[in-house]
Amino acid sequence: MRSAVLCGAAGSMVFTALVASPAGSNTSSDTRGASAEMRGTAVAATRAAAAGIHFGACPKEENLPGHIKCGTVSVPLDYADPDGKQIELTVSRVQATGRVEAADNSPAEGDRDGSTDGEKGRSTEGERKGTGPGKSAPVARQGALVFNPGGPGASGMYFPMAGGMPEWRRIAAAYDLVGYAPRGVGRSAPLSCQAPEQFVHAPTQAPTHPSDAYKKQRIAEAKAYAQGCARRAGSALRHYTTLDNARDLDVLRAALGESKLTFVGASYGTYIGAVYATLFPSHVRRMVFDSAVDPDPRQIWYRNNLDQSLAFEQRWEDFRTWVARHDSTYHLGTTPEAVQLSYKKVEAELARRPAGGKVGPGQLHAAYLKVGYYDDYWPMRAAALTEFLNGDPQPLIGQAAPYPQVAGEEENSAAVYTAVQCNDAPWPTDWAAWDRDTTRLARVAPFTTWDNAWMNLPCAYWTAPRQQPVDVGTAEGALPPTLILAAERDAATPYKGAQELQLRLPGSVLVTERGAGTHGIGGGANQCVNGYLDAYLLAGRLPALRATCAPHAEPKPLALRSGSSGAERAD
């Protein structure tokens, strides 16, 4: 499933396995050679460095404040043919402020506020001393900081707005904050696979143990969706890949006038960063991987999605445990099992009579899936269940009903997600394999296993050539020290992915928020994590190998709108 994060959620050439030999009947057997694509990247980067980016007022459709400026960078659709068709990627930027408040003008300490690692760490380039007291102090510009929020299919155009948040203010003083929409996303050569109104059709069902008839229906829909992607995109479809995203990132680096890249990638953005580091290790200045995708080629992407479904089950239980602990507020049950019964009661009622004619079990599930990403959602989602059982469906409708005004954006995001995942790697093409694996997993992890399978099933019927995943990794000393951030109970990118990435990138450091599960933790609620992020980006300082932070505080319960003393329990 898609796993993008909101900013602060409350980022010598080496070639390795760009294109491998065929692994199936429709796996790419392109013999032009990946070296041609590397040469094409160098050509495109040289051109971009000469052209630069002309920043001006952002188009109205970006819905960005006036102090943020926008521009475009031209990249080849096909890097093996850099003189062929070009596409434009949209870019946003706010320039470094150059000043910080006196309270914030000393180098960040990474071992404070709950850290169990007391080392002062090691320094890389650029460590600076504080400038002393005063109302504000000048800060030297360190270049552009590029952010990718993940997805695949998410836009980072909003990222420069992070500079106004307290958690990012010190970083915004030293760096131009740069966001962009990857190829296919938003106005960057947008990809579409079906009509937006068809994509957001509601209400829908979401059976945790689907019947054979329902399975046949979803297979037909997956085939139609894959055909729609091929029909609408044509021959361009094969060029929506992680490899192309990494090459685009190098062209963007050059267009920004940076000899080396400073990058923060979150969620799927960490995989783009990992592939970039593998291809262009000498082009990396500093790199942060926030909530890391497991880069093991055997995991991309089919097995990663199975692992994700299992992790969401654990996080779903975390939510229900929290609700049960606050039963005096929500009255949904005093145990996780009782809260589950209350949820299933709401689901059954919506199957009989969709709320507002728009919210059925499918919309309910999509809304409550977000509690697995961010615990900020816990109070409002729990309150909506209670209010519904008390006879007021409006909070649930407000939180779960589709918004037609963003249907185009959501369809576009899903199209890019599907194209990248299906193109990146081989997938099982036999429905029996999907049915076997999903049925088995759903017995122990029923919450989102089947919905996750349906989302990815078009990859079984994909007609574009498939690649072999990049074997992410660098030689010892080839890559500057990098920082990996991970929450121990993250569902969207399970923790073992961060551990695997650290093994593959010598010199990388892993900072863990233990006992927590928020997806995307940099610049968020945990000041210990933010200390490590600041110390690295501002001063190049890292702990020796790994460090841990205590979990951020759990959310407080939300008072019910109705003021009712209790809902009718399902236990």
Residue pairs with C-beta under 8 A, 6 or more apart in sequence:
1 305
1 308
1 369
1 448
1 451
1 452
1 455
1 456
1 492
2 150
2 151
2 152
2 153
2 154
2 268
2 413
2 414
2 417
2 455
3 150
3 151
3 267
3 268
3 291
3 308
3 373
3 492
3 493
3 519
4 149
4 150
4 151
4 153
4 154
4 266
4 267
4 268
4 269
5 149
5 150
5 266
5 267
5 290
5 291
5 373
5 519
5 520
6 149
6 520
7 147
7 149
7 158
7 159
7 161
7 162
7 165
7 168
7 523
8 162
8 165
8 167
8 168
8 520
8 522
8 523
8 524
9 373
9 374
9 376
9 518
9 519
9 520
9 521
9 524
10 374
10 376
10 524
10 525
11 145
11 146
11 147
11 148
11 149
11 156
11 159
11 263
11 264
11 265
11 266
11 269
11 273
11 288
11 290
11 522
12 281
12 282
13 38
13 42
13 279
13 280
13 282
13 283
14 278
14 279
14 280
14 281
14 282
14 474
14 475
14 478
15 34
15 35
15 38
15 279
16 278
16 279
16 470
16 471
16 473
17 468
17 469
17 470
17 471
18 34
18 37
18 38
18 243
18 279
18 467
18 470
19 28
19 30
19 33
19 34
19 37
19 467
19 468
20 467
20 468
21 29
21 468
22 28
22 29
23 426
23 466
23 468
24 426
24 429
24 466
25 429
26 429
26 462
26 463
26 464
26 465
26 466
27 426
27 465
27 466
27 467
27 468
28 238
28 465
28 466
28 467
29 465
30 80
30 465
32 80
33 80
36 79
36 80
37 79
37 80
37 243
37 247
38 79
38 279
39 82
40 76
40 78
40 79
40 80
40 81
40 82
40 247
41 79
41 82
41 247
41 250
41 251
43 82
43 83
44 74
44 75
44 76
44 79
44 82
44 247
44 251
45 250
45 251
45 253
45 254
46 254
47 74
48 73
48 74
48 75
48 251
48 252
48 254
48 255
49 254
49 255
49 257
51 74
51 255
52 255
52 257
53 71
53 72
53 73
53 91
53 93
53 255
53 256
54 71
55 69
55 70
55 71
55 91
55 93
56 69
56 70
56 71
57 66
57 69
57 70
58 64
58 68
58 69
58 70
58 92
59 70
59 187
61 187
62 70
62 90
62 92
62 157
62 187
64 70
64 92
64 157
64 158
64 160
64 161
65 161
67 94
68 92
68 93
68 94
68 160
68 161
69 92
69 93
69 94
70 90
70 91
70 92
70 93
70 157
71 90
71 91
71 93
72 88
72 89
72 90
72 91
73 88
73 89
73 91
73 180
73 251
73 252
73 255
74 86
74 87
74 88
74 89
75 86
75 87
75 89
75 183
75 247
75 248
75 251
76 82
76 83
76 84
76 85
76 86
76 87
77 84
77 85
77 86
77 87
77 189
77 236
77 239
78 84
78 85
78 239
79 244
79 247
87 183
87 188
87 189
88 187
88 188
88 189
89 180
89 181
89 182
89 183
89 188
89 189
89 248
89 252
90 157
90 180
90 181
90 186
90 187
90 188
91 178
91 179
91 180
91 252
91 255
92 156
92 157
92 158
92 159
92 160
92 178
92 179
92 180
93 144
93 160
93 176
93 177
93 178
93 179
94 160
94 161
94 163
94 172
94 176
94 177
95 176
96 139
96 141
96 142
96 172
96 173
96 174
96 175
96 176
96 177
97 139
97 163
97 169
97 172
97 173
98 138
98 139
98 141
98 173
99 136
99 137
99 138
99 139
99 173
100 136
100 137
100 139
100 169
100 170
100 173
101 135
101 136
101 169
102 132
102 133
102 134
102 135
102 136
102 137
104 169
104 170
105 130
105 131
105 132
105 134
105 136
105 137
105 139
106 129
106 130
106 131
107 127
107 128
107 129
107 130
107 535
107 538
107 539
107 541
108 170
108 530
108 531
108 532
108 533
108 534
108 535
108 538
108 539
108 541
109 531
109 535
110 121
110 511
110 531
110 532
110 534
110 535
110 536
110 541
110 542
110 543
110 547
111 117
111 118
111 119
111 120
111 121
111 531
111 543
111 547
112 527
112 528
112 531
113 526
113 527
113 528
113 531
113 549
113 550
114 526
114 527
114 528
114 549
114 550
115 528
115 531
115 532
115 547
115 548
115 549
115 550
116 547
116 548
116 549
116 550
117 543
117 544
117 546
117 547
117 548
119 543
119 544
119 547
120 541
121 535
121 541
121 542
121 543
121 544
122 481
122 541
122 542
122 544
123 539
123 540
123 541
124 286
124 480
124 481
124 540
124 541
124 542
125 285
125 540
126 142
126 538
126 539
126 540
127 539
127 540
127 541
128 140
128 538
128 539
131 137
131 138
131 139
139 173
139 174
140 174
141 174
141 175
141 176
142 174
142 175
142 262
142 537
142 538
143 175
143 176
143 258
143 262
143 285
144 175
144 176
144 178
144 256
144 257
144 258
144 262
145 171
145 175
145 176
145 177
145 178
145 262
145 263
145 264
145 537
146 178
146 179
146 180
146 249
146 252
146 253
146 256
146 261
146 262
146 263
146 264
147 156
147 159
147 162
147 177
147 178
147 179
147 263
147 264
147 265
147 266
147 269
148 154
148 156
148 180
148 182
148 249
148 263
148 264
148 265
148 266
148 268
148 269
148 272
148 273
149 155
149 156
149 159
149 266
149 267
149 269
149 520
150 265
150 266
150 267
150 268
150 269
150 270
150 291
150 520
151 182
151 185
151 267
151 268
151 269
151 413
151 416
151 417
151 420
152 182
152 242
152 245
152 268
152 416
152 417
152 419
152 420
152 421
153 184
153 185
153 412
153 413
153 414
153 415
153 416
153 417
153 420
154 185
154 267
154 268
154 413
155 179
155 180
155 181
155 182
155 185
155 186
156 179
156 180
156 181
156 182
156 269
157 179
157 180
157 181
157 186
158 179
159 177
159 178
159 179
160 177
160 178
160 179
162 168
162 172
162 177
162 523
163 169
163 171
163 172
163 177
164 172
165 523
167 523
167 524
167 530
168 177
168 523
170 534
170 538
171 177
171 523
171 533
171 534
171 537
171 538
174 537
174 538
175 262
175 537
176 256
178 252
178 256
180 188
180 252
181 187
181 188
182 188
182 245
182 248
182 272
182 416
183 189
183 239
183 240
183 244
183 245
183 248
184 190
184 191
184 240
184 412
184 415
184 416
184 419
184 420
185 191
185 412
185 413
185 416
186 409
186 412
189 236
190 412
191 229
191 232
191 233
191 237
191 240
191 412
191 415
191 416
191 419
192 232
192 233
192 411
192 412
192 415
193 225
193 228
193 229
193 232
193 233
193 411
193 414
193 415
193 418
193 419
194 224
194 225
194 228
194 411
194 415
195 411
196 407
196 408
196 410
196 411
197 404
197 407
199 407
199 410
199 411
199 414
200 402
200 403
200 404
200 407
200 410
200 411
202 354
202 358
202 359
202 360
202 362
202 363
202 401
202 402
203 350
203 354
203 357
203 358
203 359
203 360
203 361
203 362
203 363
204 360
204 361
204 362
204 363
205 214
205 351
205 360
205 361
205 362
206 360
206 361
206 362
206 364
206 365
206 450
206 451
207 214
207 361
207 450
208 442
208 446
208 447
208 449
208 450
209 442
209 446
209 450
210 218
210 450
215 435
218 454
218 457
219 431
219 457
221 454
222 454
222 457
222 458
222 460
222 461
223 458
223 461
225 418
225 458
226 418
226 422
226 458
226 459
226 461
226 462
226 463
227 461
227 463
229 237
229 415
229 418
229 419
229 458
229 462
229 464
230 237
230 463
230 464
233 240
233 419
237 419
237 423
237 464
238 423
238 464
238 465
240 416
240 419
240 420
240 423
241 420
241 423
241 424
241 467
242 271
242 272
242 275
242 420
242 424
242 470
243 275
243 424
243 467
243 470
245 272
245 275
245 420
246 272
246 275
246 276
246 279
246 280
247 279
249 261
249 263
249 272
249 276
250 261
250 276
250 279
250 280
250 283
253 260
253 261
253 283
258 285
259 283
260 283
260 284
260 285
261 276
261 280
261 283
261 284
261 285
261 287
262 285
262 286
262 287
262 537
263 273
263 276
263 284
263 286
263 287
263 288
264 287
264 288
264 290
264 522
264 537
265 271
265 272
265 273
265 287
265 288
265 289
265 290
266 290
266 291
266 520
266 522
267 290
267 291
267 293
267 492
267 493
267 519
267 520
268 293
269 290
270 289
270 290
270 291
270 292
270 293
270 484
270 493
270 501
271 292
271 293
271 295
271 300
273 287
273 289
274 289
274 292
274 293
274 295
274 472
274 501
274 504
274 505
275 295
275 470
275 472
276 283
276 284
276 287
277 284
277 287
277 472
277 474
277 479
277 482
277 505
278 470
278 471
278 472
278 473
278 474
279 470
281 474
281 478
281 479
282 478
284 479
284 480
284 482
285 480
286 480
286 482
286 483
286 536
286 537
286 540
287 480
287 482
287 483
288 482
288 483
288 484
288 485
288 522
288 533
288 536
288 537
289 482
289 483
289 484
289 485
289 498
289 501
289 508
290 485
290 520
290 521
290 522
291 485
291 486
291 487
291 490
291 492
291 493
291 498
291 519
291 520
291 521
292 484
292 486
292 493
292 497
292 498
292 500
292 501
293 304
293 493
293 497
293 501
294 304
294 307
294 493
294 494
294 496
294 497
294 500
294 501
295 470
295 472
295 497
295 500
295 501
295 504
296 500
297 425
297 468
297 469
297 470
297 471
297 472
299 307
299 497
299 500
300 424
300 425
300 469
301 421
301 424
301 425
301 427
301 456
301 459
302 425
302 427
302 428
302 456
302 459
304 497
305 452
305 453
305 456
306 437
306 441
307 494
307 496
308 452
308 491
308 492
308 493
308 494
309 441
309 445
309 447
309 448
309 449
309 452
309 453
310 441
310 444
310 445
310 449
310 494
311 489
311 490
311 491
311 492
311 494
312 369
312 372
312 445
312 447
312 448
312 452
312 491
312 492
313 444
313 445
313 446
313 447
313 448
313 449
314 489
314 491
315 371
315 372
315 489
315 490
315 491
315 517
316 368
316 371
316 372
316 447
316 448
317 336
318 375
318 489
318 517
319 371
319 372
319 375
319 378
319 381
319 382
320 336
320 339
320 340
320 343
321 336
322 375
322 378
322 382
322 554
322 555
323 330
323 332
323 333
323 336
323 339
323 378
323 382
324 332
324 333
324 334
324 335
324 336
324 338
324 339
326 382
326 557
327 333
327 334
329 382
329 557
329 558
329 559
329 560
330 382
330 383
330 385
330 386
330 557
330 560
330 567
331 386
331 565
331 566
331 567
331 569
332 338
332 339
332 342
332 343
332 382
332 385
332 386
332 389
332 567
332 569
332 570
333 339
333 340
333 341
333 342
333 569
333 570
333 571
334 571
335 571
337 571
338 569
338 570
338 571
341 569
341 570
341 571
342 385
342 389
342 567
342 569
342 570
342 571
343 368
343 385
344 570
345 389
345 570
346 364
346 385
346 388
346 389
346 396
347 361
347 364
347 365
349 388
350 359
350 360
350 361
350 363
350 364
351 360
351 361
354 360
354 363
355 388
355 393
355 396
355 397
355 400
355 401
356 393
356 397
356 401
358 397
358 401
358 402
359 393
359 396
359 397
359 400
359 401
362 451
363 400
363 401
363 402
364 396
364 400
365 448
365 451
366 400
367 381
367 396
367 399
367 400
368 381
369 448
369 451
370 377
370 381
371 377
371 378
371 381
372 448
372 491
372 492
372 517
372 519
373 491
373 492
373 518
373 519
374 518
374 519
375 516
375 517
375 518
375 554
375 555
376 555
378 554
378 555
379 555
379 556
379 557
379 558
380 395
380 399
380 558
381 399
382 557
382 558
383 395
383 558
383 559
383 560
383 561
384 395
384 396
384 398
384 399
384 400
385 396
385 567
386 560
386 564
386 567
387 393
387 394
387 395
387 396
387 560
387 561
387 562
387 567
388 395
388 396
389 567
389 568
390 560
390 562
390 564
390 567
390 568
392 561
392 562
395 561
418 456
418 458
418 459
419 464
421 456
421 459
422 458
422 459
422 462
422 464
422 466
423 462
423 464
423 465
423 466
423 467
424 466
424 467
424 469
425 466
425 467
425 468
425 469
426 466
426 468
427 456
427 459
427 460
427 462
427 466
428 434
428 460
429 460
429 461
430 460
431 460
434 453
434 457
434 460
438 449
438 450
438 453
441 449
442 449
442 450
472 501
472 504
472 505
473 504
473 505
474 504
474 505
474 506
475 506
476 506
476 507
477 506
477 507
478 506
479 505
479 506
479 507
479 508
480 507
481 507
481 508
481 509
481 540
481 542
482 505
482 507
482 508
482 509
483 508
483 509
483 511
483 532
483 533
483 536
483 542
484 498
484 501
484 502
484 505
484 508
484 509
484 510
484 511
485 498
485 511
485 513
485 521
485 522
485 529
485 532
485 533
486 493
486 495
486 497
486 498
486 510
486 511
486 512
486 513
486 521
487 495
487 512
487 513
487 516
487 517
487 518
487 519
487 521
488 495
488 512
488 513
488 514
488 515
488 516
488 517
489 495
489 515
489 516
489 517
490 517
490 518
490 519
491 517
491 519
492 519
493 519
495 512
498 510
498 512
499 510
501 508
502 508
502 509
502 510
502 546
509 542
509 543
509 544
509 545
509 546
509 547
510 545
510 546
510 547
511 529
511 532
511 543
511 546
511 547
511 548
511 549
512 546
512 547
512 548
512 549
513 521
513 526
513 528
513 529
513 548
513 549
513 550
513 551
513 552
514 548
514 549
514 550
514 551
515 550
515 551
516 526
516 551
516 552
518 524
518 525
518 552
521 529
522 529
522 530
522 533
523 530
523 533
524 530
524 552
525 552
525 553
526 549
526 551
526 552
528 549
528 550
529 549
532 542
532 543
532 547
532 549
535 541
535 542
536 542
